[in-house]
Every structure is written in C-alpha cells, then in structure tokens.
Amino acid sequence: MNISSIVVKCLPKYLEEVVESLKSCEVCDYHLHDEIGRIIITIEGTGVEEELKKLSVIEAIPHVISADMQMAYSEDELDAHMEVINNADVVPKMLNDDNIDPRNIVYNGDLKKKDLESFAKSFTDTSRGVK
C-alpha cells in the first residue's frame, strides 16, 4: 500500500469550490487548507501507477492550478526495489555486453520529459522481472 501527501493549489476565490470538489471526489482524503489557496490531501494506492491515476483526477478538477506530491510512503514497494538493487550488479550487465547495440539501451534518468505513469509501470515491471 502506498500513501502520499499532496499539496493542491488554487486561487483563493475558488478555494471553497475546490475544497468541496476534493471532499466529494473518491480518490483522496481532504485534511486542511489555508486562506491563500493551499490544500493538503492524501491519496492511497496499491502502487505508484494507481496513485498517478488518482493524481491525474485531482489535477483535472476545475480551478486546480497544481497538485504536487510532497511525501510518499510505500514499505512494500520500497522493500521490493531495495531487494532488486541489493541483488543487482553495480554496473548493469547490459553495459558490459559487447553484443548489445548501445542504441537499444533505455536511459531512465530524466524524469522531466517522462510520461510518469508509463515510467512507473516500467519500473515496477522491471523490479518484478517482467519483460
């Protein structure tokens, strides 16, 4: 189970409307807000993919300027990923394989230009050994 906190921002004139939309939607739990348009909510999901889908729903609420994850907790996923990292070679085998064309190596380091939902699925599949 993943739990993430999100700061939602909107203009103060739309604050009550956005708060009511967040309270009535079924993808998050509302916690508090201030008078300048910052709202604190949490979302839960079985994995990062589910959380990103819920985040997309929140971002689509009218008058939401931004919705950014601030903190995330996932003991099960963290343990699984740490096991993969701890059992992996320091240098991935593909980087030492002369038979692999370097153009076929996928670089996953630049998150700014990524479709995060696809990246999360790929990361989860890789950690589970799915190809």
C-alpha positions as CSV (number, residue, x, y, z in Angstrom):
1,M,0.0,0.0,0.0
2,N,1.2,3.5,-0.9
3,I,0.2,6.6,0.9
4,S,1.2,10.1,-0.5
5,S,0.5,13.6,0.7
6,I,-0.3,16.2,-2.0
7,V,-0.4,20.0,-1.9
8,V,-3.1,21.3,-4.2
9,K,-3.0,25.0,-5.1
10,C,-5.8,27.2,-6.4
11,L,-6.7,30.8,-6.4
12,P,-8.3,32.0,-3.2
13,K,-11.6,33.0,-4.9
14,Y,-12.0,29.3,-6.0
15,L,-10.9,27.8,-2.7
16,E,-14.3,26.7,-1.3
17,E,-15.3,25.2,-4.6
18,V,-12.0,23.2,-5.0
19,V,-12.2,22.0,-1.4
20,E,-15.7,20.8,-1.9
21,S,-14.7,19.0,-5.1
22,L,-11.8,17.3,-3.3
23,K,-14.0,16.3,-0.4
24,S,-16.6,14.8,-2.7
25,C,-14.3,13.0,-5.1
26,E,-13.5,9.4,-4.2
27,V,-9.7,9.5,-5.0
28,C,-8.4,11.4,-2.0
29,D,-8.8,12.4,1.7
30,Y,-9.0,16.1,2.5
31,H,-7.1,17.3,5.6
32,L,-6.8,21.1,5.7
33,H,-6.3,24.3,3.7
34,D,-5.3,27.9,4.3
35,E,-6.7,31.2,3.1
36,I,-4.3,31.6,0.2
37,G,-5.3,28.5,-1.7
38,R,-3.1,25.7,-0.4
39,I,-4.9,22.4,0.3
40,I,-3.4,19.3,1.9
41,I,-4.8,15.9,0.8
42,T,-3.6,12.3,0.8
43,I,-4.1,9.5,-1.7
44,E,-3.6,5.8,-1.3
45,G,-2.9,3.2,-3.9
46,T,-1.7,-0.3,-4.3
47,G,1.3,1.1,-6.3
48,V,2.7,4.2,-8.0
49,E,0.6,3.7,-11.1
50,E,-2.7,3.8,-9.1
51,E,-1.5,6.9,-7.3
52,L,-0.6,8.7,-10.5
53,K,-4.0,7.9,-11.9
54,K,-5.6,9.5,-8.8
55,L,-3.3,12.5,-9.1
56,S,-4.5,13.0,-12.7
57,V,-8.1,13.1,-11.5
58,I,-7.2,15.7,-8.9
59,E,-5.3,17.8,-11.5
60,A,-8.3,17.8,-13.7
61,I,-10.6,19.3,-11.1
62,P,-11.7,22.8,-12.3
63,H,-9.6,25.7,-10.9
64,V,-6.8,23.5,-9.6
65,I,-3.5,25.2,-10.6
66,S,-1.2,22.4,-9.4
67,A,-1.3,19.2,-7.4
68,D,2.2,18.1,-6.3
69,M,3.2,15.0,-4.3
70,Q,5.2,16.1,-1.3
71,M,5.8,12.9,0.6
72,A,5.2,9.2,-0.3
73,Y,5.4,6.1,1.8
74,S,5.4,2.6,0.4
75,E,7.0,0.0,2.6
76,D,6.2,-3.0,0.3
77,E,7.4,-1.4,-2.9
78,L,10.5,0.0,-1.2
79,D,11.4,-3.4,0.2
80,A,10.9,-5.0,-3.2
81,H,13.0,-2.3,-5.0
82,M,15.7,-2.4,-2.4
83,E,16.0,-6.2,-2.8
84,V,16.4,-5.8,-6.6
85,I,19.1,-3.1,-6.0
86,N,20.9,-5.1,-3.4
87,N,21.0,-8.2,-5.6
88,A,22.0,-6.3,-8.7
89,D,25.5,-5.8,-10.1
90,V,26.8,-2.4,-9.5
91,V,27.1,-2.0,-13.3
92,P,24.1,-3.4,-15.2
93,K,25.1,-6.5,-17.2
94,M,23.9,-4.9,-20.5
95,L,26.6,-2.2,-20.2
96,N,29.3,-4.8,-20.2
97,D,27.8,-6.9,-23.0
98,D,29.6,-6.2,-26.3
99,N,26.7,-7.9,-28.2
100,I,24.2,-5.2,-27.2
101,D,23.8,-2.2,-29.5
102,P,24.1,0.9,-27.3
103,R,21.2,2.5,-29.2
104,N,18.9,-0.2,-27.7
105,I,19.8,0.8,-24.1
106,V,16.9,2.7,-22.5
107,Y,18.0,5.6,-20.2
108,N,15.6,6.3,-17.4
109,G,17.3,9.2,-15.6
110,D,15.5,12.2,-17.0
111,L,12.1,12.4,-15.3
112,K,11.3,15.9,-16.6
113,K,10.4,14.6,-20.0
114,K,8.7,11.4,-19.0
115,D,5.2,10.1,-19.0
116,L,5.4,9.2,-15.3
117,E,2.6,6.7,-15.4
118,S,4.4,4.6,-18.1
119,F,7.7,5.1,-16.3
120,A,6.2,3.8,-13.0
121,K,4.8,0.8,-14.8
122,S,8.1,0.1,-16.5
123,F,10.0,0.5,-13.1
124,T,7.5,-1.8,-11.4
125,D,7.7,-4.4,-14.1
126,T,11.5,-4.3,-14.1
127,S,11.7,-4.8,-10.4
128,R,9.4,-7.8,-10.7
129,G,11.5,-9.3,-13.5
130,V,8.7,-8.8,-16.1
131,K,9.9,-8.1,-19.6
